Amino acid sequence: MAENLDMAEFHWMMDMVQNVDVGIVVLNQDFVVKVWNGFMESHSGLLPSQVQNKSLFELFPDIHRQWFRRKTRPVFELGTRAFMTWEQRPFLFRFPNYRPITGSEDFMYQNITISPLAMATGEVNTICMMIYDVTDVAENKKWLESEQVKLSALEENLRNR
């Protein structure tokens, strides 16, 4: 009975990971993909079976290896989280903006959290990346900044009259 309950819990947890509106990617220390959820499948067009046990860098050659390794080193070595925001780097995965009619951007802006996944021994040999679509936030901030520039120029013109 307990085994059936464990399997039922495992099933709904896996269902949640697959259906959450956040990208979830688990990588080992060699940056080999171990988990690729539905969000990632939907936005990349790559099935989990196409990416599992393959190098992230081979799948996405535009990811700067040295930079990404440097970014993930403290996660593996110290067991601390790391963060990437769209203001620092607009995206890690060049996914198209899936709202091309209402959106003004060609690609998805992303915030990313990288968390350690520790074994029972405390050793971290896998990390979990959570990829958030923040395209709406980025579009709104960029629009607001452009409007502020226009307003400043207008104020300057009025002062110079």
C-alpha positions, 0 to 999 in steps of 0.5 A: 500500500505504501509503495502505491502511495509513493508511486502515486505521489511520484506520478503527480510530482512528475506531472507537475514538473511537466506542466508547470509554466516554467522551464525546468532543466536538470544538468549533471556536472558535465552539463548533460541534460537529465530532465527537460520539461514540457515548457522547454519542449514547447518553446524549443521544439525538442522532445525530452527524448531528443535532449536527454543524455546530450550535452547542453552545449551541443544542443545549444551551441550559442550558449557561451560555455566559459561564461555558463561554467563560471556562472554554475561553478558556485552552485556545484562547489558551494551549493548556493543558488545563482541567478540570471536576469534579462537585464544582465543577459536577455536570454540563455535559450534563444526561444522565439516570442510566442506572442508575435501578434501582441508582443513587440520582441522577436525572442523570449526574455528570461530570468533564470534561477540555478539551484543545487540538487544535493545527494544524501551525502550533501554532494552536489552533482546535479543542478536545476535551472528554472527558466521564467518567461519575463518577456512582458516585463521586459517589453513594458520596461523598455517601452517605459524607458523609451517614453521617459527619453521622449519626455526628457527630450520634450522637456528640454525643448520646452526649456530652450524656447 
